[in-house]
Amino acid sequence: MEFQILRPFGPSIVKLKIPTNIIDDMNKYVDEVVKSDKKSKKLDFGPNLAGNVQQEIFLEIEFMKKIRWAEFLGNSCARWIAYEKNTKLTGFEIIRSWVVRQFKNDYNPIHFHTGHVSGVGYLKVPKNLGETTQKGKNNVNGKLVLVDGSKKLFSNPIFVITPKVGDFYLFPNYLLHAVYPFSDTDDERRSVSFNAKLDDTSASIE
């Protein structure tokens, strides 16, 4: 498994790849939900989340087990804990996992998650996310922005991530983050996120 530790500021962030078969299975699952009004209503997770987006779909536990999504998350977090704390992860409980379907002008305001660890990965990304209104400005259209603390000498509190299909990022639940809106396309930006709890030893602050 490709596994990279990033430390743009205080807490570490993990960058890894979602296996292709999981991406395919998850996209198929979401496409089937979208086609069914009954399933869309049953799995509507929008009221529980911060986003102002087209649709947010709850992932059922049995489905996560079937495609080995839960296993992927658990193994990834175990490796992260081993690297950061030199200890073995003995407890990993997924609180929930969901898919966000974002379209032109949708956005996710700055927020944080519950549990101990969270993450986001990309299932579909538009080829073009649009241009800035003023030329030469930093273009953050459709990008994920992580924020830690405030600006200090030699310390930038903002880390901007350009979404790419298959990329997945793990980060502490408390890390503030937001997704900017994009324009100039009717294509879907589709991402998957989760919240999870760790065992007491892994989650302890030393």
KOLSEZA-792670 format. One record per residue: residue in three letters; x, y, z of N, C-alpha, C in turn. Coordinates in nm, 3 decimals. Layout:
N
  code     n_px     n_py     n_pz    ca_px    ca_py    ca_pz     c_px     c_py     c_pz
   ALA        X        Y        Z        X        Y        Z        X        Y        Z
...
***
This chain:
206
  code     n_px     n_py     n_pz    ca_px    ca_py    ca_pz     c_px     c_py     c_pz
   MET    0.084   -0.119    0.000    0.000    0.000    0.000    0.088    0.125    0.000
   GLU    0.059    0.216   -0.093    0.129    0.344   -0.093    0.089    0.421    0.031
   PHE    0.188    0.469    0.106    0.162    0.531    0.236    0.262    0.642    0.259
   GLN    0.211    0.765    0.274    0.299    0.880    0.287    0.254    0.966    0.404
   ILE    0.346    0.997    0.496    0.317    1.084    0.609    0.348    1.228    0.568
   LEU    0.249    1.317    0.582    0.267    1.459    0.552    0.259    1.537    0.682
   ARG    0.345    1.637    0.697    0.340    1.720    0.817    0.357    1.867    0.776
   PRO    0.250    1.925    0.715    0.259    2.064    0.672    0.252    2.162    0.789
   PHE    0.202    2.111    0.905    0.195    2.191    1.026    0.198    2.095    1.144
   GLY    0.132    2.125    1.256    0.140    2.044    1.376    0.109    1.896    1.360
   PRO   -0.020    1.859    1.347   -0.055    1.717    1.337   -0.015    1.656    1.203
   SER    0.015    1.529    1.205    0.049    1.462    1.080   -0.077    1.428    1.002
   ILE   -0.060    1.412    0.872   -0.166    1.372    0.781   -0.111    1.255    0.701
   VAL   -0.195    1.159    0.671   -0.152    1.044    0.591   -0.212    1.055    0.452
   LYS   -0.130    1.034    0.350   -0.179    1.027    0.213   -0.157    0.885    0.162
   LEU   -0.263    0.825    0.109   -0.253    0.691    0.054   -0.349    0.675   -0.062
   LYS   -0.357    0.556   -0.118   -0.441    0.531   -0.235   -0.553    0.434   -0.200
   ILE   -0.673    0.465   -0.246   -0.785    0.373   -0.233   -0.769    0.267   -0.342
   PRO   -0.778    0.140   -0.309   -0.770    0.035   -0.412   -0.874    0.056   -0.521
   THR   -0.836    0.030   -0.644   -0.925    0.053   -0.759   -1.056   -0.021   -0.747
   ASN   -1.052   -0.145   -0.696   -1.176   -0.224   -0.686   -1.275   -0.161   -0.587
   ILE   -1.222   -0.097   -0.481   -1.311   -0.030   -0.385   -1.373    0.094   -0.449
   ILE   -1.294    0.169   -0.525   -1.347    0.287   -0.596   -1.460    0.245   -0.688
   ASP   -1.438    0.139   -0.766   -1.539    0.091   -0.861   -1.666    0.046   -0.789
   ASP   -1.650   -0.031   -0.681   -1.765   -0.081   -0.606   -1.843    0.032   -0.541
   MET   -1.772    0.131   -0.489   -1.839    0.242   -0.423   -1.913    0.330   -0.523
   ASN   -1.852    0.355   -0.638   -1.920    0.434   -0.742   -2.045    0.362   -0.793
   LYS   -2.036    0.231   -0.807   -2.152    0.153   -0.852   -2.264    0.162   -0.749
   TYR   -2.227    0.151   -0.622   -2.323    0.160   -0.512   -2.395    0.295   -0.514
   VAL   -2.317    0.403   -0.526   -2.375    0.537   -0.526   -2.465    0.558   -0.647
   ASP   -2.421    0.512   -0.764   -2.502    0.526   -0.885   -2.636    0.454   -0.872
   GLU   -2.637    0.340   -0.805   -2.761    0.266   -0.783   -2.853    0.339   -0.686
   VAL   -2.794    0.400   -0.584   -2.873    0.478   -0.488   -2.936    0.598   -0.557
   VAL   -2.859    0.666   -0.640   -2.907    0.785   -0.710   -3.028    0.752   -0.799
   LYS   -3.028    0.635   -0.858   -3.136    0.594   -0.949   -3.265    0.559   -0.875
   SER   -3.256    0.533   -0.745   -3.371    0.491   -0.667   -3.414    0.599   -0.568
   ASP   -3.534    0.651   -0.585   -3.586    0.751   -0.492   -3.597    0.694   -0.351
   LYS   -3.636    0.567   -0.342   -3.653    0.501   -0.213   -3.519    0.492   -0.138
   LYS   -3.415    0.446   -0.209   -3.284    0.433   -0.148   -3.225    0.571   -0.115
   SER   -3.247    0.667   -0.204   -3.195    0.802   -0.182   -3.252    0.863   -0.054
   LYS   -3.380    0.841   -0.031   -3.444    0.894    0.090   -3.395    0.818    0.214
   LYS   -3.384    0.686    0.201   -3.342    0.603    0.314   -3.200    0.636    0.359
   LEU   -3.111    0.660    0.262   -2.969    0.680    0.293   -2.927    0.827    0.291
   ASP   -3.024    0.918    0.289   -2.993    1.061    0.288   -2.926    1.099    0.420
   PHE   -2.802    1.146    0.411   -2.726    1.180    0.532   -2.703    1.330    0.543
   GLY   -2.759    1.405    0.450   -2.738    1.549    0.445   -2.770    1.625    0.573
   PRO   -2.883    1.596    0.641   -2.918    1.671    0.762   -2.816    1.656    0.875
   ASN   -2.731    1.551    0.869   -2.634    1.527    0.975   -2.497    1.589    0.947
   LEU   -2.481    1.651    0.830   -2.350    1.700    0.789   -2.351    1.851    0.765
   ALA   -2.231    1.907    0.756   -2.218    2.053    0.745   -2.236    2.106    0.603
   GLY   -2.221    2.019    0.505   -2.213    2.063    0.367   -2.341    2.121    0.307
   ASN   -2.323    2.214    0.215   -2.431    2.268    0.133   -2.408    2.212   -0.007
   VAL   -2.444    2.084   -0.023   -2.411    2.011   -0.146   -2.533    1.938   -0.199
   GLN   -2.520    1.885   -0.320   -2.630    1.819   -0.389   -2.685    1.699   -0.312
   GLN   -2.596    1.610   -0.268   -2.642    1.488   -0.203   -2.530    1.427   -0.117
   GLU   -2.567    1.376    0.001   -2.472    1.308    0.089   -2.534    1.175    0.130
   ILE   -2.464    1.067    0.098   -2.521    0.933    0.109   -2.450    0.851    0.217
   PHE   -2.527    0.800    0.311   -2.475    0.716    0.419   -2.437    0.579    0.364
   LEU   -2.320    0.528    0.403   -2.276    0.396    0.361   -2.317    0.293    0.466
   GLU   -2.392    0.192    0.425   -2.440    0.089    0.516   -2.325   -0.001    0.562
   ILE   -2.335   -0.047    0.686   -2.228   -0.128    0.747   -2.198   -0.252    0.666
   GLU   -2.300   -0.325    0.625   -2.278   -0.449    0.550   -2.208   -0.423    0.418
   PHE   -2.242   -0.312    0.355   -2.177   -0.276    0.229   -2.029   -0.246    0.252
   MET   -1.999   -0.172    0.359   -1.859   -0.139    0.389   -1.776   -0.264    0.415
   LYS   -1.837   -0.363    0.481   -1.769   -0.490    0.505   -1.750   -0.568    0.375
   LYS   -1.853   -0.569    0.293   -1.852   -0.645    0.168   -1.741   -0.601    0.075
   ILE   -1.721   -0.471    0.061   -1.618   -0.421   -0.032   -1.483   -0.401    0.037
   ARG   -1.478   -0.435    0.167   -1.356   -0.428    0.248   -1.311   -0.283    0.272
   TRP   -1.406   -0.194    0.271   -1.379   -0.054    0.302   -1.340   -0.037    0.448
   ALA   -1.417   -0.105    0.536   -1.387   -0.098    0.678   -1.248   -0.154    0.707
   GLU   -1.212   -0.262    0.639   -1.079   -0.322    0.656   -0.969   -0.227    0.609
   PHE   -0.992   -0.162    0.496   -0.896   -0.066    0.443   -0.872    0.047    0.542
   LEU   -0.980    0.102    0.600   -0.968    0.212    0.695   -0.896    0.166    0.822
   GLY   -0.934    0.049    0.873   -0.871   -0.001    0.994   -0.722   -0.026    0.977
   ASN   -0.685   -0.089    0.866   -0.543   -0.118    0.840   -0.463    0.011    0.823
   SER   -0.522    0.109    0.755   -0.454    0.237    0.731   -0.429    0.310    0.863
   CYS   -0.531    0.312    0.949   -0.517    0.380    1.078   -0.418    0.306    1.168
   ALA   -0.416    0.173    1.160   -0.322    0.095    1.241   -0.178    0.129    1.202
   ARG   -0.155    0.145    1.074   -0.021    0.180    1.028    0.017    0.321    1.074
   TRP   -0.078    0.412    1.070   -0.057    0.550    1.114   -0.021    0.554    1.263
   ILE   -0.098    0.480    1.344   -0.074    0.476    1.488    0.063    0.415    1.518
   ALA    0.099    0.310    1.445    0.229    0.245    1.466    0.342    0.343    1.437
   TYR    0.326    0.425    1.333    0.429    0.522    1.296    0.439    0.634    1.399
   GLU    0.323    0.687    1.439    0.322    0.805    1.526    0.350    0.772    1.673
   LYS    0.298    0.658    1.720    0.304    0.629    1.864    0.380    0.502    1.898
   ASN    0.426    0.433    1.795    0.501    0.308    1.816    0.421    0.211    1.904
   THR    0.292    0.202    1.876    0.205    0.112    1.951    0.108    0.044    1.855
   LYS    0.048   -0.064    1.899   -0.043   -0.140    1.815   -0.186   -0.094    1.838
   LEU   -0.258   -0.072    1.730   -0.399   -0.034    1.738   -0.479   -0.156    1.780
   THR   -0.548   -0.147    1.894   -0.625   -0.261    1.943   -0.776   -0.239    1.935
   GLY   -0.816   -0.117    1.902   -0.959   -0.088    1.890   -0.985    0.014    1.782
   PHE   -1.073   -0.020    1.688   -1.107    0.072    1.579   -1.255    0.057    1.549
   GLU   -1.332    0.162    1.573   -1.477    0.159    1.554   -1.520    0.271    1.460
   ILE   -1.571    0.233    1.344   -1.622    0.332    1.250   -1.754    0.386    1.303
   ILE   -1.760    0.516    1.324   -1.884    0.579    1.369   -1.981    0.588    1.251
   ARG   -1.928    0.635    1.139   -2.006    0.642    1.016   -1.914    0.673    0.899
   SER   -1.961    0.641    0.780   -1.890    0.676    0.657   -1.994    0.717    0.555
   TRP   -1.961    0.812    0.469   -2.060    0.866    0.376   -1.992    0.918    0.250
   VAL   -2.073    0.933    0.146   -2.026    0.985    0.017   -2.090    1.121   -0.006
   VAL   -2.009    1.216   -0.052   -2.057    1.351   -0.083   -2.059    1.370   -0.234
   ARG   -2.175    1.406   -0.288   -2.189    1.438   -0.431   -2.197    1.590   -0.443
   GLN   -2.091    1.650   -0.492   -2.083    1.795   -0.501   -2.083    1.838   -0.648
   PHE   -2.161    1.940   -0.676   -2.170    1.994   -0.812   -2.141    2.144   -0.811
   LYS   -2.145    2.204   -0.927   -2.113    2.346   -0.943   -2.183    2.432   -0.838
   ASN   -2.105    2.517   -0.773   -2.149    2.613   -0.671   -2.177    2.551   -0.534
   ASP   -2.172    2.417   -0.521   -2.184    2.354   -0.390   -2.057    2.379   -0.309
   TYR   -2.066    2.371   -0.178   -1.947    2.390   -0.095   -1.966    2.323    0.041
   ASN   -1.855    2.305    0.111   -1.856    2.252    0.247   -1.790    2.357    0.336
   PRO   -1.863    2.421    0.427   -1.804    2.526    0.511   -1.703    2.466    0.609
   ILE   -1.621    2.549    0.668   -1.519    2.502    0.760   -1.585    2.433    0.880
   HIS   -1.532    2.315    0.915   -1.592    2.234    1.021   -1.492    2.130    1.069
   PHE   -1.529    2.056    1.172   -1.448    1.944    1.218   -1.540    1.824    1.239
   HIS   -1.483    1.708    1.271   -1.560    1.585    1.282   -1.563    1.531    1.425
   THR   -1.642    1.428    1.446   -1.648    1.359    1.575   -1.549    1.242    1.575
   GLY   -1.540    1.173    1.691   -1.450    1.059    1.700   -1.307    1.101    1.728
   HIS   -1.213    1.021    1.679   -1.070    1.050    1.695   -0.999    1.076    1.562
   VAL   -1.038    1.001    1.460   -0.974    1.017    1.329   -1.080    1.030    1.220
   SER   -1.044    1.099    1.115   -1.133    1.120    1.002   -1.051    1.109    0.873
   GLY   -1.120    1.121    0.761   -1.048    1.115    0.635   -1.139    1.147    0.518
   VAL   -1.076    1.171    0.405   -1.152    1.197    0.282   -1.073    1.142    0.164
   GLY   -1.148    1.084    0.070   -1.087    1.033   -0.052   -1.175    1.066   -0.171
   TYR   -1.121    1.047   -0.291   -1.190    1.095   -0.410   -1.227    0.982   -0.506
   LEU   -1.356    0.981   -0.545   -1.411    0.879   -0.633   -1.434    0.931   -0.775
   LYS   -1.465    1.059   -0.786   -1.482    1.126   -0.916   -1.437    1.271   -0.900
   VAL   -1.367    1.323   -1.001   -1.322    1.463   -0.997   -1.338    1.523   -1.137
   PRO   -1.405    1.638   -1.149   -1.417    1.703   -1.280   -1.280    1.738   -1.338
   LYS   -1.269    1.731   -1.469   -1.142    1.767   -1.534   -1.113    1.916   -1.518
   ASN   -1.219    1.996   -1.516   -1.204    2.141   -1.506   -1.287    2.192   -1.390
   LEU   -1.224    2.259   -1.295   -1.295    2.312   -1.179   -1.318    2.463   -1.189
   GLY   -1.285    2.521   -1.305   -1.310    2.662   -1.327   -1.193    2.752   -1.293
   GLU   -1.202    2.875   -1.336   -1.096    2.974   -1.316   -1.134    3.074   -1.208
   THR   -1.036    3.149   -1.161   -1.062    3.255   -1.064   -1.120    3.377   -1.137
   THR   -1.197    3.456   -1.063   -1.255    3.576   -1.122   -1.145    3.675   -1.160
   GLN   -1.047    3.691   -1.073   -0.933    3.778   -1.100   -0.814    3.693   -1.143
   LYS   -0.757    3.726   -1.254   -0.645    3.650   -1.308   -0.523    3.658   -1.214
   GLY   -0.453    3.547   -1.204   -0.331    3.545   -1.124   -0.352    3.510   -0.978
   LYS   -0.479    3.501   -0.935   -0.506    3.466   -0.796   -0.491    3.315   -0.776
   ASN   -0.457    3.273   -0.654   -0.446    3.131   -0.622   -0.582    3.064   -0.640
   ASN   -0.589    2.962   -0.722   -0.717    2.897   -0.754   -0.741    2.779   -0.660
   VAL   -0.839    2.793   -0.571   -0.873    2.685   -0.479   -1.008    2.622   -0.513
   ASN   -1.060    2.645   -0.632   -1.189    2.589   -0.673   -1.194    2.438   -0.652
   GLY   -1.291    2.392   -0.576   -1.311    2.249   -0.557   -1.205    2.180   -0.474
   LYS   -1.116    2.255   -0.413   -1.006    2.195   -0.337   -1.041    2.181   -0.189
   LEU   -0.973    2.087   -0.124   -0.987    2.067    0.019   -0.883    2.152    0.091
   VAL   -0.927    2.224    0.192   -0.836    2.310    0.268   -0.836    2.265    0.413
   LEU   -0.717    2.229    0.465   -0.701    2.191    0.606   -0.640    2.309    0.681
   VAL   -0.691    2.334    0.802   -0.646    2.450    0.879   -0.607    2.406    1.020
   ASP   -0.488    2.447    1.064   -0.443    2.416    1.199   -0.390    2.542    1.266
   GLY   -0.465    2.591    1.364   -0.421    2.708    1.440   -0.424    2.838    1.361
   SER   -0.328    2.924    1.389   -0.320    3.055    1.324   -0.181    3.077    1.267
   LYS   -0.166    3.176    1.185   -0.037    3.204    1.122    0.065    3.247    1.226
   LYS    0.184    3.185    1.216    0.295    3.219    1.304    0.421    3.231    1.219
   LEU    0.526    3.287    1.275    0.651    3.299    1.203    0.699    3.159    1.161
   PHE    0.727    3.142    1.033    0.775    3.017    0.976    0.673    2.903    0.984
   SER    0.547    2.938    1.000    0.445    2.834    1.012    0.318    2.875    0.938
   ASN    0.287    2.805    0.832    0.165    2.830    0.756    0.056    2.737    0.806
   PRO   -0.056    2.789    0.856   -0.160    2.704    0.915   -0.254    2.641    0.811
   ILE   -0.233    2.672    0.683   -0.325    2.626    0.579   -0.254    2.529    0.484
   PHE   -0.319    2.415    0.458   -0.268    2.316    0.365   -0.376    2.287    0.263
   VAL   -0.349    2.314    0.135   -0.447    2.299    0.028   -0.421    2.170   -0.049
   ILE   -0.526    2.091   -0.067   -0.517    1.962   -0.136   -0.598    1.966   -0.264
   THR   -0.534    1.933   -0.375   -0.604    1.922   -0.503   -0.658    1.780   -0.517
   PRO   -0.789    1.763   -0.531   -0.846    1.628   -0.536   -0.806    1.552   -0.663
   LYS   -0.771    1.425   -0.645   -0.741    1.334   -0.756   -0.804    1.200   -0.726
   VAL   -0.864    1.140   -0.825   -0.932    1.012   -0.805   -0.835    0.909   -0.746
   GLY   -0.877    0.847   -0.637   -0.797    0.745   -0.572   -0.717    0.795   -0.453
   ASP   -0.689    0.925   -0.448   -0.614    0.979   -0.334   -0.702    0.979   -0.210
   PHE   -0.642    0.942   -0.097   -0.715    0.939    0.030   -0.626    0.999    0.139
   TYR   -0.686    1.079    0.227   -0.613    1.148    0.333   -0.675    1.118    0.469
   LEU   -0.591    1.081    0.564   -0.633    1.063    0.702   -0.585    1.183    0.784
   PHE   -0.667    1.228    0.878   -0.627    1.337    0.965   -0.702    1.329    1.098
   PRO   -0.653    1.395    1.203   -0.724    1.395    1.331   -0.861    1.459    1.317
   ASN   -0.957    1.411    1.394   -1.094    1.458    1.381   -1.108    1.608    1.405
   TYR   -1.022    1.665    1.492   -1.037    1.806    1.530   -0.985    1.903    1.424
   LEU   -0.917    1.852    1.323   -0.856    1.941    1.223   -0.965    2.010    1.141
   LEU   -0.965    2.143    1.145   -1.063    2.219    1.069   -1.038    2.202    0.919
   HIS   -1.146    2.192    0.843   -1.130    2.177    0.699   -1.256    2.227    0.627
   ALA   -1.238    2.258    0.500   -1.346    2.310    0.418   -1.322    2.273    0.272
   VAL   -1.429    2.277    0.193   -1.417    2.253    0.049   -1.480    2.372   -0.023
   TYR   -1.402    2.434   -0.109   -1.450    2.549   -0.184   -1.539    2.507   -0.302
   PRO   -1.631    2.593   -0.343   -1.713    2.563   -0.461   -1.630    2.569   -0.589
   PHE   -1.682    2.511   -0.694   -1.616    2.519   -0.825   -1.718    2.563   -0.929
   SER   -1.671    2.588   -1.050   -1.759    2.641   -1.155   -1.720    2.584   -1.291
   ASP   -1.788    2.630   -1.396   -1.753    2.600   -1.536   -1.767    2.454   -1.575
   THR   -1.843    2.376   -1.499   -1.864    2.237   -1.537   -1.991    2.185   -1.470
   ASP   -2.055    2.089   -1.535   -2.171    2.023   -1.476   -2.133    1.885   -1.423
   ASP   -2.004    1.854   -1.427   -1.957    1.724   -1.379   -1.960    1.717   -1.226
   GLU   -1.963    1.595   -1.177   -1.971    1.570   -1.034   -1.833    1.555   -0.970
   ARG   -1.820    1.612   -0.852   -1.704    1.589   -0.766   -1.754    1.497   -0.656
   ARG   -1.706    1.374   -0.653   -1.757    1.274   -0.559   -1.647    1.231   -0.462
   SER   -1.674    1.244   -0.334   -1.575    1.208   -0.232   -1.637    1.117   -0.127
   VAL   -1.551    1.048   -0.053   -1.598    0.961    0.055   -1.523    0.999    0.183
   SER   -1.596    1.005    0.295   -1.537    1.043    0.423   -1.578    0.944    0.531
   PHE   -1.513    0.956    0.647   -1.550    0.871    0.760   -1.508    0.936    0.890
   ASN   -1.568    0.890    1.000   -1.527    0.922    1.136   -1.508    0.790    1.209
   ALA   -1.408    0.782    1.296   -1.387    0.658    1.372   -1.329    0.687    1.509
   LYS   -1.352    0.594    1.602   -1.295    0.600    1.736   -1.180    0.500    1.745
   LEU   -1.078    0.534    1.824   -0.965    0.446    1.849   -0.970    0.396    1.993
   ASP   -0.890    0.294    2.022   -0.880    0.247    2.161   -0.815    0.357    2.246
   ASP   -0.831    0.345    2.378   -0.785    0.450    2.469   -0.635    0.478    2.459
   THR   -0.554    0.373    2.442   -0.410    0.392    2.432   -0.372    0.469    2.307
   SER   -0.432    0.430    2.194   -0.401    0.496    2.067   -0.448    0.640    2.064
   ALA   -0.560    0.667    2.134   -0.619    0.802    2.131   -0.565    0.892    2.242
   SER   -0.481    0.839    2.329   -0.432    0.918    2.442   -0.337    1.029    2.397
   ILE   -0.336    1.137    2.471   -0.244    1.249    2.446   -0.130    1.238    2.546
   GLU   -0.012    1.210    2.498    0.102    1.188    2.587    0.167    1.320    2.627
***
